[in-house]
Amino acid sequence: MARKTKELFLKTADVIIENKSYLTELDAAIGDGDHGVNLARGFKKLKEKLETESFESRSELFKLTAMTLISNVGGASGPLYGTAFLNISKVISEYELSLDDLIEVSEEAIAGIQKRGKAEAGEKTMLDTIIPAAESLKNSRANNLDLNTALNNCLKAAAEGMENTVEMQATKGRASYLGERSIGHQDPGATSAYLMIKTFIENFLK
Amino acid sequence: MVNILIISHSFKIAEGTKELAEEMKQADIDIQIAGGTSGGKLGTDADLIQEKLESMDSEDGIVVLADLGSAVMSFKMVKEWLPELKQKKIKLADAPLVEGAVLGAVEASLGKTLDEVLAAIEKKSIINKNNL
């Protein structure tokens, strides 16, 4: 299982690095313009580590990702994503993941991000992608949907969540200094969260 | 003596603030900085903050002054990783960076306790400019 998880993180790193300019552009509009550069720096370092070190477990990989992002990102997304991955490393199953497992993972990620950022839904942050994605997984469980359908629905919910940040006014982070002028722009954190969720899900469905 | 850690997104701000604070100190206290990223860019270096908190003398306490978002967030995260006893002696001030560091250096170097230094620099009047 560790090998597939390693591939997943390598793929995620590539996606973030490919979208470095796009994320930075979104951040330049309402923030300090470094989200893409920062995340790409963290994920580039992660790639180097993944390519040279060996891993026994998923948990170990999630922990390495967390610590690498915390040490190398340099912006708030470092401790935010770092704490999310660190929380996940404490609960992640080493066996085939079920819908219950994925719900637990999403809840841990949200708890980690909220612990650091103190944000709620609707504040134009990465949580506006992740919370609807997690809610969608829970709805799928309540409706007894199969895992593939649940993941497809989750991806749609994440995309909608990200797009909904356009109309939101930022009340957390550097974008909050812009007040109403933050409305009309898609949130860079919500976008990087979507890119990660998309990569995870596509890899899972493969 | 209470010591001071200044955390800023900018190395230059951290360095300049330390310089101003050093000028006012009345006795030898330790004023350290964690400014910018490890690559010399604007941002926060969580590893450096951790290193400073671990290496600084915290027996009488450390007052931390930080500027924006990730500086505050990284500090809080790293603090949680320290032994509990040490955590209790490290406090983030609700104070502006420059004024807090300068007044903090005075108070700390006069031998005030951690809580006394914090009380002094967390007064709202610290930001007054028009009635100087």
Contacts between the chains, C-beta under 8 A, distances in Angstrom:
chain1	res1	chain2	res2	distance
A	32	B	42	7.4
A	34	B	41	7.9
A	34	B	42	7.3
A	34	B	43	7.0
A	38	B	43	6.7
A	41	B	39	7.6
A	70	B	46	5.2
A	70	B	74	7.8
A	70	B	77	7.2
A	71	B	46	6.1
A	71	B	47	5.0
A	72	B	38	7.8
A	73	B	43	7.9
A	74	B	37	3.9
A	74	B	38	7.9
A	74	B	39	7.7
A	74	B	41	6.5
A	74	B	43	3.2
A	74	B	44	5.9
A	74	B	45	6.8
A	74	B	70	7.4
A	75	B	43	5.5
A	75	B	44	7.2
A	75	B	69	7.9
A	75	B	70	5.1
A	76	B	69	4.7
A	76	B	70	4.0
A	76	B	73	5.5
A	78	B	44	7.4
A	78	B	46	6.6
A	78	B	70	6.8
A	78	B	74	7.1
A	79	B	46	6.8
A	79	B	70	6.8
A	79	B	73	4.8
A	79	B	74	5.4
A	79	B	77	4.8
A	80	B	73	7.4
A	82	B	77	7.7
A	83	B	77	6.7
A	116	B	73	5.3
A	116	B	76	7.4
A	116	B	77	6.4
A	117	B	73	7.0
A	173	B	69	5.7
A	174	B	68	7.1
A	174	B	69	6.3
